[in-house]
Amino acid sequence: MTLPELPAFVRNRKELDGFKLYRTGGMASGSRPVGCVVLVTIDTDDEATARAWVDSVFVALASEPNPHPGGISAAFHIREDGKQVINYAEWASAQDHIDALSDGNGVGSNTADWRRVQNFPGARGVGVERYRPPLAQVQAQVE
């Protein structure tokens, strides 16, 4: 599977033009080889909703009974006007991410915490796109 390059506004997992890093989770970049970057985009009503939605994701992740082994890390950024969240998620491979979505529940199990994330008032899923990791990460994997 050939993945496109990250869009120009995405510098790395800590910097996205026009967005502020809010929360991160998982292992630090470099702990495991990153084979795929996934950008998940969520539109929100306002910054309070954006923060509350991200916080609910962390509650769901903490209670996840079957975490997918291909997930490496997630960095949640909130747009400066508070009306959008982008999750810069690192995965071992694109196939791992595809497999994690295969049951139709998103990346989490069918739990009350994940249902809350999926049906959060004022938050609407916009897109999920997979990309090739930045060149520096790819080179680190080869060395």
C-alpha positions in Angstrom: 0.0 0.0 0.0 1.5 3.3 -1.1 0.8 6.2 1.3 0.8 9.9 0.3 3.1 12.3 2.0 1.8 14.4 5.0 0.2 17.7 4.0 2.4 20.8 4.2 0.6 22.2 7.3 1.7 19.2 9.3 5.3 19.6 10.5 5.4 16.7 13.0 3.4 15.2 15.8 3.9 18.3 18.0 3.4 21.0 15.4 0.5 21.7 13.0 0.2 25.2 11.6 -2.8 27.0 13.1 -3.3 24.4 15.8 -2.1 24.1 19.4 -1.0 20.7 20.9 -3.5 19.8 23.7 -2.7 16.3 24.8 -0.6 13.3 23.9 -0.7 9.7 24.8 1.0 6.4 24.0 4.7 5.8 23.6 7.1 8.5 22.6 8.0 8.8 18.9 11.0 6.6 18.2 10.2 3.9 20.8 8.8 1.8 17.9 9.0 2.1 14.2 6.2 4.3 12.8 5.0 2.9 9.5 1.9 5.1 9.1 0.6 8.5 10.3 -3.2 8.8 10.6 -4.8 12.2 10.8 -8.3 12.1 12.3 -10.2 15.4 11.9 -13.2 16.3 14.2 -15.2 19.5 13.9 -16.4 20.9 17.2 -18.8 23.7 18.3 -16.1 25.5 20.4 -12.9 25.0 22.3 -14.6 23.7 25.5 -16.3 21.0 23.4 -13.0 20.2 21.7 -11.1 19.8 25.0 -14.0 17.8 26.5 -14.1 15.5 23.5 -10.3 14.9 23.6 -10.5 14.2 27.4 -13.3 11.6 26.7 -11.0 9.9 24.2 -8.4 9.5 27.0 -11.0 8.1 29.3 -12.0 5.6 26.6 -8.3 4.7 25.9 -7.7 4.1 29.6 -10.6 1.7 29.9 -10.0 -0.1 26.6 -10.1 -3.8 27.3 -8.4 -4.8 24.0 -6.0 -2.1 22.8 -4.8 -2.7 19.2 -1.1 -3.6 19.3 -0.4 -1.5 16.2 -1.2 1.8 17.8 1.8 3.7 18.9 0.9 7.2 19.9 -1.6 10.0 19.5 -1.2 13.8 19.7 -4.4 15.9 19.8 -4.2 19.4 18.4 -7.0 22.0 18.7 -7.3 24.7 16.0 -6.7 28.2 17.3 -10.4 29.1 17.0 -11.3 26.0 19.0 -13.6 24.6 16.3 -11.5 21.6 15.1 -9.4 18.8 16.5 -6.8 16.9 14.6 -5.4 13.7 16.1 -1.9 13.0 14.7 -1.8 9.2 15.4 1.2 7.0 14.8 0.7 3.4 13.8 3.1 0.5 13.2 1.5 0.1 9.7 -1.4 1.3 7.6 -2.7 -2.3 7.8 -2.7 -2.2 11.6 -4.9 0.9 11.4 -7.2 -0.7 8.9 -7.5 -3.8 11.1 -8.3 -1.6 14.1 -11.2 -0.1 12.3 -12.5 -3.3 10.8 -15.2 -4.0 13.4 -17.0 -0.8 12.7 -16.6 0.7 16.2 -13.6 2.9 15.4 -10.3 2.1 17.0 -11.9 1.1 20.3 -14.1 -1.6 21.5 -17.8 -1.3 21.8 -17.8 0.1 25.3 -19.8 2.9 27.0 -16.7 5.1 27.0 -16.1 4.7 23.3 -19.8 5.2 22.5 -19.6 8.5 24.4 -16.7 9.5 22.2 -18.5 8.6 19.0 -21.8 10.4 20.0 -20.3 13.4 21.8 -22.6 16.4 21.6 -21.0 19.2 19.5 -18.3 17.0 17.9 -18.6 15.6 14.4 -16.2 13.3 12.6 -14.9 14.8 9.4 -12.2 12.6 8.1 -9.6 9.9 8.6 -6.5 9.9 6.3 -3.4 7.8 6.3 0.0 9.1 5.3 3.6 8.1 5.0 5.6 9.1 8.2 8.0 12.0 7.9 11.3 11.2 6.3 13.2 11.5 9.5 11.2 8.7 11.1 11.6 6.5 8.0 15.4 7.0 8.0 15.5 6.2 11.8 13.8 2.9 11.0 16.3 2.0 8.3 19.4 2.8 10.4 
